[in-house]
Amino acid sequence: MGDILLKQENHMAEICLNRPESLNAFNVSLATELGKILGQVAKDKKIRAVILRGKGRAFSAGGDLKMFHEMLPRADRGFQKISSLLNHAVQTIRKMPKPVIAGIHGPAYAAAFGLALSCDLILASESAKFSASYINVALTPNGSATIYLPRLVGWHRAAELFFTGRVLSAKEAYEWGIVNRVVKDSDFETALWAWAQELAKQPTAVIGKTKQLMNQSLGISLTSQLEQEKKTIAWSSTTPEFAERVTQFVKK
């Protein structure tokens, strides 16, 4: 069983992050496999709606900090690699001519938070938690977070989330405009597939063109901004604060 589980049913595809023992934290293998599967689904004309979710207790805790700690003092190389792979995944989601729903239960932190924001729609269970938690280990944001978060919640709220690592409940994320829908934990599976089924019945080509227009309306180059995120998070991993905080995290 690989790092990604793919389920296809009735013109729908479910892509499931499959490192539950580490809360689906992103290492090179998971990020690589995610990009490959997203590309495969994007090209499959039979698929008309896509679900992205995590297995186990979380969507994803973000980057695999144990892996980065092992790379000290040259963790920047690891961040360059992981960010490149995540950037590929984000661009595939945004360019995919079909809707992508992020299904969030448990934590969606740091890079996983950014990845979720890049999806077209977000459905959360009541137990979902959202955090741009990069600052907790002295890192700058990646995974497209600086592109989408300020536009979703406004400048000052985005700054608060980036500067403090505040954790939002599913209810708060809904009220702030990050999440489309919140459902009971017991209804999560049913609601997620029902929404995908609803979208799969829509004119997919029209959705694809609409996504193009929405991407263009950003007024920035997605590729350039993702590249800047990659360079800056790599730089931040060379600071003494990162080494200190990631060591503290691993010791816990």
C-alpha positions as CSV (number, residue, x, y, z in Angstrom):
1,M,0.0,0.0,0.0
2,G,1.5,3.3,-1.1
3,D,1.6,6.8,0.3
4,I,-1.5,7.7,-1.7
5,L,-4.8,5.8,-1.9
6,L,-6.8,6.3,-5.1
7,K,-10.5,5.3,-5.3
8,Q,-12.6,5.9,-8.4
9,E,-16.3,5.6,-8.6
10,N,-19.1,6.9,-10.8
11,H,-17.0,9.7,-12.5
12,M,-15.4,10.7,-9.1
13,A,-11.9,10.2,-7.8
14,E,-10.9,10.2,-4.1
15,I,-7.2,10.9,-3.5
16,C,-6.3,10.0,0.1
17,L,-3.0,10.9,1.8
18,N,-1.9,7.7,3.4
19,R,0.7,8.2,6.2
20,P,-1.7,8.1,9.1
21,E,1.0,7.1,11.6
22,S,2.6,10.5,11.1
23,L,-0.7,12.4,10.7
24,N,0.0,12.4,6.9
25,A,3.0,14.7,7.3
26,F,4.6,15.4,4.0
27,N,7.9,13.8,3.2
28,V,9.5,13.6,-0.3
29,S,7.7,10.3,-1.1
30,L,4.2,11.5,-0.2
31,A,4.7,14.8,-2.0
32,T,6.0,13.1,-5.1
33,E,3.2,10.5,-5.2
34,L,0.6,13.2,-4.6
35,G,1.8,15.1,-7.7
36,K,1.8,12.0,-9.8
37,I,-1.7,10.9,-8.8
38,L,-3.1,14.4,-9.3
39,G,-1.7,14.5,-12.8
40,Q,-3.1,11.1,-13.6
41,V,-6.6,12.2,-12.4
42,A,-6.4,15.5,-14.2
43,K,-5.9,13.8,-17.5
44,D,-8.6,11.1,-17.0
45,K,-11.6,12.4,-19.0
46,K,-13.9,9.9,-17.2
47,I,-13.3,11.8,-13.9
48,R,-15.5,14.8,-13.4
49,A,-15.0,15.6,-9.7
50,V,-12.1,15.0,-7.3
51,I,-11.9,14.6,-3.5
52,L,-8.6,15.3,-1.7
53,R,-8.5,14.0,1.9
54,G,-6.3,12.3,4.6
55,K,-6.5,8.8,6.1
56,G,-6.7,8.4,9.9
57,R,-7.0,11.2,12.4
58,A,-5.9,14.1,10.2
59,F,-5.9,15.7,6.8
60,S,-2.2,16.4,7.3
61,A,0.0,17.9,10.0
62,G,2.1,19.7,7.3
63,G,5.7,19.0,6.6
64,D,7.5,16.1,8.2
65,L,9.6,18.0,10.8
66,K,11.4,14.9,12.0
67,M,12.8,14.5,8.4
68,F,13.8,18.1,8.3
69,H,15.5,17.8,11.8
70,E,17.6,15.0,10.4
71,M,18.7,17.3,7.6
72,L,20.1,20.0,9.9
73,P,22.1,22.2,9.3
74,R,21.1,21.9,5.6
75,A,17.4,21.6,5.9
76,D,17.0,24.3,3.2
77,R,17.8,21.6,0.6
78,G,14.9,19.5,1.9
79,F,12.5,22.5,1.8
80,Q,13.5,23.3,-1.7
81,K,12.7,19.8,-2.7
82,I,9.4,19.4,-0.8
83,S,8.2,22.9,-1.8
84,S,8.9,22.1,-5.5
85,L,6.8,19.0,-5.2
86,L,4.0,20.7,-3.4
87,N,4.1,23.6,-5.9
88,H,3.6,21.0,-8.7
89,A,0.6,19.6,-6.8
90,V,-0.9,23.1,-6.3
91,Q,-0.5,24.0,-9.9
92,T,-2.1,20.7,-11.0
93,I,-5.1,21.4,-8.8
94,R,-5.5,24.9,-10.1
95,K,-5.1,23.9,-13.8
96,M,-7.2,20.8,-13.5
97,P,-10.4,21.4,-15.6
98,K,-12.6,19.8,-13.0
99,P,-13.6,20.7,-9.4
100,V,-11.4,19.6,-6.5
101,I,-12.9,19.3,-3.0
102,A,-10.7,19.2,0.1
103,G,-12.2,17.1,2.7
104,I,-10.8,18.1,6.1
105,H,-11.1,16.2,9.3
106,G,-8.6,16.7,12.2
107,P,-5.6,19.0,11.6
108,A,-4.8,20.8,8.4
109,Y,-1.7,22.6,9.4
110,A,1.1,24.6,7.7
111,A,1.8,23.2,4.1
112,A,-1.4,21.1,4.3
113,F,-3.3,24.2,5.2
114,G,-1.9,25.9,2.1
115,L,-2.7,22.8,-0.1
116,A,-6.3,22.8,1.1
117,L,-6.6,26.5,0.3
118,S,-5.6,25.8,-3.3
119,C,-8.5,23.5,-3.8
120,D,-11.8,24.8,-5.3
121,L,-14.0,23.9,-2.3
122,I,-13.5,22.8,1.3
123,L,-15.8,20.6,3.3
124,A,-14.8,20.2,7.0
125,S,-16.0,17.9,9.8
126,E,-16.8,19.5,13.1
127,S,-13.5,18.2,14.5
128,A,-11.4,19.8,11.8
129,K,-8.7,22.3,12.8
130,F,-6.9,24.8,10.6
131,S,-3.6,26.6,11.2
132,A,-0.9,28.4,9.3
133,S,1.4,27.1,11.9
134,Y,4.7,27.7,10.1
135,I,5.7,30.4,12.6
136,N,5.7,27.8,15.5
137,V,9.0,26.4,14.0
138,A,10.2,29.8,12.6
139,L,9.3,29.1,9.0
140,T,7.7,31.3,6.3
141,P,4.6,30.0,4.6
142,N,4.5,27.7,1.5
143,G,2.0,25.5,-0.3
144,S,0.2,28.6,-1.8
145,A,-0.9,30.0,1.6
146,T,0.4,33.5,0.8
147,I,-1.6,33.5,-2.4
148,Y,-5.0,32.5,-1.2
149,L,-5.3,33.2,2.6
150,P,-5.1,37.1,2.3
151,R,-7.8,37.0,-0.4
152,L,-10.0,34.7,1.6
153,V,-9.9,36.4,5.0
154,G,-8.4,39.8,4.4
155,W,-5.0,41.3,5.1
156,H,-5.1,41.7,8.8
157,R,-6.7,38.3,9.6
158,A,-4.1,36.6,7.3
159,A,-1.3,38.4,9.1
160,E,-2.7,37.2,12.5
161,L,-2.8,33.6,11.3
162,F,0.7,33.8,9.8
163,F,2.3,35.7,12.7
164,T,0.8,33.8,15.6
165,G,0.0,30.2,14.3
166,R,-3.5,30.6,15.7
167,V,-5.6,27.4,15.4
168,L,-9.1,27.9,14.0
169,S,-11.9,25.5,14.7
170,A,-14.1,24.3,11.8
171,K,-16.7,26.8,12.9
172,E,-14.3,29.7,13.0
173,A,-12.9,28.7,9.6
174,Y,-16.4,28.7,8.2
175,E,-17.1,32.1,9.7
176,W,-13.9,33.5,8.3
177,G,-14.7,32.3,4.8
178,I,-12.0,29.6,4.6
179,V,-14.5,26.7,4.6
180,N,-17.6,26.2,2.5
181,R,-19.4,23.7,4.6
182,V,-19.1,22.1,8.1
183,V,-20.8,18.8,8.9
184,K,-21.0,16.5,11.8
185,D,-18.1,14.0,12.1
186,S,-20.6,11.2,11.6
187,D,-21.9,12.7,8.4
188,F,-18.5,13.6,6.9
189,E,-18.0,10.6,4.5
190,T,-21.5,10.8,3.2
191,A,-21.5,14.6,2.7
192,L,-18.1,14.5,1.0
193,W,-19.2,12.0,-1.6
194,A,-22.6,13.5,-2.1
195,W,-21.0,16.9,-2.9
196,A,-18.6,15.3,-5.3
197,Q,-21.5,13.5,-7.0
198,E,-23.4,16.7,-7.3
199,L,-20.4,18.4,-8.9
200,A,-19.8,15.5,-11.3
201,K,-23.2,16.1,-12.8
202,Q,-22.3,19.7,-13.7
203,P,-20.9,20.7,-17.1
204,T,-17.2,19.9,-16.4
205,A,-15.8,21.9,-19.4
206,V,-17.6,25.0,-18.1
207,I,-16.2,24.5,-14.6
208,G,-12.7,24.2,-16.1
209,K,-13.0,27.5,-18.0
210,T,-14.4,29.1,-14.9
211,K,-11.3,28.0,-12.9
212,Q,-9.1,29.6,-15.6
213,L,-10.9,32.9,-15.2
214,M,-10.6,32.7,-11.4
215,N,-6.9,32.0,-11.7
216,Q,-6.4,34.9,-14.0
217,S,-8.4,37.2,-11.7
218,L,-5.6,36.9,-9.0
219,G,-3.6,39.4,-11.0
220,I,-0.4,37.7,-10.1
221,S,1.7,34.9,-11.5
222,L,0.9,31.7,-9.6
223,T,4.2,30.2,-10.7
224,S,6.3,33.2,-9.6
225,Q,4.6,33.4,-6.2
226,L,5.0,29.7,-5.5
227,E,8.7,30.0,-6.4
228,Q,9.1,32.9,-4.0
229,E,7.5,30.8,-1.2
230,K,9.9,28.0,-2.0
231,K,13.0,30.2,-1.8
232,T,11.9,32.0,1.4
233,I,10.9,28.9,3.4
234,A,14.3,27.3,2.4
235,W,16.0,30.5,3.7
236,S,14.0,30.4,6.9
237,S,15.1,26.9,7.6
238,T,18.7,28.1,7.8
239,T,18.0,30.4,10.8
240,P,19.1,29.5,14.4
241,E,15.4,29.9,15.4
242,F,14.3,27.1,13.1
243,A,17.1,24.7,14.3
244,E,16.1,25.5,17.9
245,R,12.4,25.1,17.5
246,V,12.4,22.0,15.3
247,T,14.8,20.3,17.8
248,Q,12.4,21.1,20.6
249,F,9.5,19.7,18.6
250,V,11.4,16.4,17.9
251,K,12.4,16.1,21.6
252,K,8.7,16.3,22.6
